[in-house]
Amino acid sequence: MKTRKIVLASLAAVLVAGTALPSFAGPGRDGPGRQAGRGGMMQEMMFVRLLKTADANKDAKITKEEVAARQDALFSEIDADNDGNLIPGELRTYRDAKMEDVRKERAERREERRKEMAESRQDNDDMHQGLRGERGERRHDGGRWGMHHGRMGGQMGGFHLVRQADTDENGQFSKAEVTAAVDKLFTRMDRNGDGVITIDDMPDRPF
């Protein structure tokens, strides 16, 4: 039962922000201080994702209605057979499609960076052509700038949990179960209890 609750909490995170935040589901293996810090960072990440995906009127406030609308839209997108339940096969299909989108996007970014770096090198060569001697040093063109990007692991962690927890692939999560989990997640993020999630609900911690 505990495993199912953890999976459901992670699935709830997927269904409101497209990212899985296992630290919301329960304590981890780290000490209390580190776990608290990690949980704070996860809340901040979730808040940013919700601003991008759920804040319909862009007022920097995320209401319960906006979160519910985001959840409904994603649930319908994942629920391929429209039976009101999510099964591991549907989750994997959705995950694989999103992973393919990410791979294509990364390939496009790499090609754009390659062209930008080539243009930058040419500009530098043209600019400094007459200023270099035989032993002059070529200025570094910053070719490595911007090459490292965040990974997708956390984004799909909830699907991994679902797959592990339901080895016989008979399990399913109803819309009512997910809605209840999303409600708990919203309540946990709304630390001041004013009915909306804003920057004021984010934990105070060192930058």
Secondary structure, DSSP 8 states (H G I E B T S, - for coil): -HHHHHHHHHHHHHHHHS---GGGTS--SS-HHHHHHHHHHHHHHHHHHHHHHT-TT-SS-EEHHHHHHHHHHHHHHH-TT-SSEE-HHHHHHHHHHHHHHHHHHHHHHHHHHHHHHHHHHHHHHHHHTTT--TT-------TTTT-----STGGGHHHHHHHHH-TTS---EEHHHHHHHHHHHHHHH-TT-SSEE-GGGS-----
